[in-house]
């Protein structure tokens, strides 16, 4: 499944260098139309900018305890950001630069799927469903995702 470009990506008000690097890497995996460092822009201003660009889905990357840690998903409508779900906490992120020579420069993902977790919990199923709808990508069995014709697969894991 080819991704539609329909995401507006922004940072917290005072992004760390790690958050800025993460946000620069995201468009290589997920199709985004616009990425901005938020600066003094309020959440209402973010909603207005998203509507101006005709983008419904907004991803806000924020810090947690001084480091990259939170991702919030919103739908924009009438100059308001409506949360799609509670906060996604991120841990142990690898950047494109961490893969060295294995990562071709400039190559963007054309297709992505979510590989369904083998350790099903209600929280994991809900997150897979929300991300699938928000990003317009399918949830497949692990075998289908790996053997399929997808450039990238992602799997949702939770710490015990």
Secondary structure, DSSP 4 states (H G I P E B T S, - for coil): -BPP--EEEEE-TT--HHHHHHHHHHHHHS--SEEE--TT--HHHHHHHHHHTT--EEEEEEEETTEEEEEEEEEEETTEEEESSSPEE--S---GGGGGGGS-TT---SBEEEEPPSS--HHHHHHHHHHHHHHT--EE-HHHHHHSS-SEEE------
